[in-house]
Amino acid sequence: MYTLSSNEFIKNPDIYLLPGITPETIETCSHLLQQNHENYHIFFNIQNGFHNHTTHNLLAALGLGASSHTLEHIYEKQKKIQQPIVPLHKKQDFDVNKCLGDDNYYHDYLEFFTKELNNEKYQGKIEDLIEDYLFNKDYLVLILGGAYHAFIHLGYALEFQSKVMAIEGLAMAAIDRVSVKDLLEHLNYNQTRDGDKTALDIIELIVNDQRFDDKVLYTDERPKTNKLLERGGGPLIAEYAQMWKPDLDDARRASILVNAAVIRPKKSPRLDFYLMHATTSSLFLNILVHSLKNKENQLKLMRAKFAVDLLYYVARGRPKLNLNYLCNEYQVSKEH
């Protein structure tokens, strides 16, 4: 059993935890993470590829200081909708490269990454395993597919130093069906100079770019990213991603603002389901970037994440940012 250790995750400067975490709640959370790991598939709706959020809920609650009773309540409620993990295939029927995108092999990928993590090369170091697979084995494109869920999973792994979460995150990336390859393959990571535009500069340009007008139709099946890429949206979005001057704070602010952009005057505030994932995943960008030893890999991850944020922004209709309305309507007291 892989257990959480407060000595490992509380000292990380990228992590903000509320009071209330105790040895008891850490032990409870570790046990529940392991139960989920051993018993349930990463999709609770396998046909539609809907992700199992049990671990995300547990770790978020732990970080907020939840009691053991609350953690157990979360798990009991979540497990009612989960699907049992599929049996392992025969060794000769599983190929780590040929079975990508097939959720029938989720259990096999769990076993594979468990062995990988503990082999002589990685020696249990999740940071080394994650960086190697993202940048030397082409998993960067995989963790950013599937509405960022593998990205978030790996962020939690690093935040709480959880080997279970690292193994699951890479296995999830391996079997997820939603791909952003047709976008990221057009990025030039070797350009000699960074762009000079902020995220908001780029969003304003995209809003007014008529080349996107016929790339997304109202009748397209949600989240519309597949159709957008099929119609040639990938190179156009990559063009804008290259203009960006990489900055962690800028990326995070932009992911929040494009989500808030769907709020309309004289309407009840509502947020977009897919843009919401761009926002929540941005909370893990700092810790993922800072876990990477290679500076070039840090920049690659930042630009790739930003490109996928733009992909969802275009797919969801390029909502125009009404900053004056947002700032005036939702004022924050100077005391906060």
Residue pairs with C-beta under 8 A, 6 or more apart in sequence:
1 30
1 31
1 34
2 30
2 33
2 34
2 162
2 163
2 164
3 26
3 27
3 30
4 26
4 29
4 30
4 33
4 160
4 161
4 162
5 26
5 161
6 21
6 23
6 26
8 161
9 15
9 159
9 160
9 161
10 17
10 21
12 159
12 287
14 159
14 286
14 287
14 290
15 63
15 159
15 287
17 63
17 65
18 63
18 64
18 65
19 65
20 64
20 65
20 66
20 67
21 62
21 63
21 65
24 68
25 62
25 65
25 66
25 67
25 68
25 71
26 62
28 68
28 71
28 72
29 58
29 59
29 62
29 71
32 54
32 58
32 71
32 72
32 75
33 55
33 58
33 59
33 162
33 164
33 165
34 164
35 75
36 52
36 54
36 55
36 58
36 75
36 79
36 82
37 110
37 164
37 167
37 168
38 85
39 79
39 82
39 84
39 85
40 52
40 54
40 79
40 82
40 83
40 84
40 85
41 52
41 82
41 83
41 84
41 85
41 86
41 103
41 106
42 51
42 52
42 103
42 106
42 168
42 171
42 172
42 175
43 49
43 50
43 51
43 52
43 83
43 103
43 106
44 50
44 51
44 52
44 53
44 81
44 82
44 83
45 83
46 83
46 103
49 103
49 146
49 176
49 177
49 178
51 146
51 147
51 149
51 172
52 78
52 82
52 83
53 78
54 74
54 75
54 78
54 79
54 82
55 153
55 156
55 164
55 165
55 168
56 152
56 153
56 156
57 74
57 78
58 71
58 74
58 75
59 156
59 159
59 160
59 162
59 165
61 70
61 71
61 74
62 71
62 160
63 159
63 160
66 74
85 106
85 107
86 104
86 106
86 107
87 107
88 94
88 107
88 108
88 111
89 104
89 105
89 108
94 105
94 108
94 112
96 109
96 112
96 174
99 105
99 108
99 109
99 174
99 175
100 142
100 174
100 175
101 174
101 175
101 176
101 177
101 179
102 175
103 175
103 176
103 177
105 174
105 175
106 171
106 172
106 175
109 170
109 171
109 174
109 175
110 167
110 168
110 171
112 171
113 129
113 166
113 167
113 170
113 171
114 167
116 122
116 129
117 124
117 126
117 129
117 163
117 166
117 167
118 124
121 128
121 132
122 128
122 129
122 132
124 163
126 157
126 158
126 161
126 162
126 163
126 166
127 158
127 291
127 292
127 293
129 166
129 170
130 154
130 157
130 158
130 166
130 169
130 170
130 291
131 291
131 292
131 293
131 294
131 297
133 139
133 170
134 140
134 143
134 297
134 301
135 294
135 297
135 300
139 170
139 173
139 174
140 184
140 300
140 301
140 304
141 179
141 180
141 181
141 184
141 185
141 304
142 150
142 173
142 174
142 176
142 179
143 150
143 151
143 154
143 169
143 170
143 173
144 150
144 151
144 180
144 184
144 304
144 305
144 308
145 173
145 176
145 177
145 178
145 179
145 180
145 181
146 172
146 173
146 176
146 177
146 178
147 178
147 223
147 274
147 277
148 277
148 278
148 280
148 281
148 308
149 172
149 176
149 277
150 169
150 170
150 172
150 173
150 176
151 281
151 284
151 288
151 305
152 277
152 280
152 281
152 284
153 165
153 168
153 169
153 172
154 165
154 166
154 169
154 170
154 284
154 288
155 281
155 283
155 284
155 285
155 287
155 288
156 162
156 165
156 169
156 284
157 163
157 164
157 165
157 166
157 169
158 166
158 284
158 287
158 288
158 291
159 284
159 287
178 225
178 226
180 225
180 229
180 308
180 311
182 229
182 230
182 234
183 229
183 233
183 234
183 237
183 238
183 307
183 308
183 311
184 238
184 304
184 307
184 308
185 234
186 234
186 235
186 238
186 239
187 238
187 241
187 242
187 303
187 304
187 307
188 238
188 242
189 296
189 299
189 300
189 303
191 242
194 244
194 245
194 246
194 299
195 242
195 243
195 244
195 245
196 243
196 245
197 205
197 243
197 244
197 245
198 244
198 245
198 247
198 250
198 254
199 244
199 250
199 251
199 253
199 254
199 306
200 254
200 257
200 321
201 243
202 240
202 241
202 243
202 244
202 310
203 254
203 257
203 258
203 310
203 313
203 321
204 321
205 240
205 243
206 212
206 240
206 310
206 313
206 314
206 318
207 318
207 320
207 321
209 236
211 236
212 233
212 236
212 314
212 318
214 231
215 227
215 228
215 231
215 232
215 233
215 236
215 314
216 224
216 227
216 228
216 233
216 314
216 315
216 317
217 227
220 227
220 228
221 227
222 274
223 274
223 312
223 315
223 316
224 315
224 316
225 311
225 312
225 315
228 311
228 314
228 315
229 311
233 311
233 314
237 307
237 310
237 311
237 314
238 307
240 310
241 303
241 306
241 307
241 310
242 303
244 303
244 306
246 299
246 302
246 303
246 306
248 285
248 286
248 289
248 302
251 282
251 285
251 302
251 305
251 306
251 309
252 282
252 283
252 285
252 286
254 306
254 309
255 275
255 278
255 279
255 281
255 282
255 309
256 279
256 282
257 321
257 323
257 326
258 275
258 278
258 309
258 313
258 319
258 321
259 271
259 272
259 275
259 276
259 278
259 279
260 271
260 326
261 319
261 320
261 321
261 322
262 270
262 271
262 272
262 275
262 316
262 319
263 269
263 270
263 271
263 326
265 322
265 325
265 329
272 316
272 319
274 312
274 315
274 316
275 312
275 313
275 316
277 312
278 308
278 309
278 312
278 313
281 305
282 305
282 309
285 301
285 302
285 305
288 301
289 298
289 301
289 302
290 298
292 298
292 301
313 319
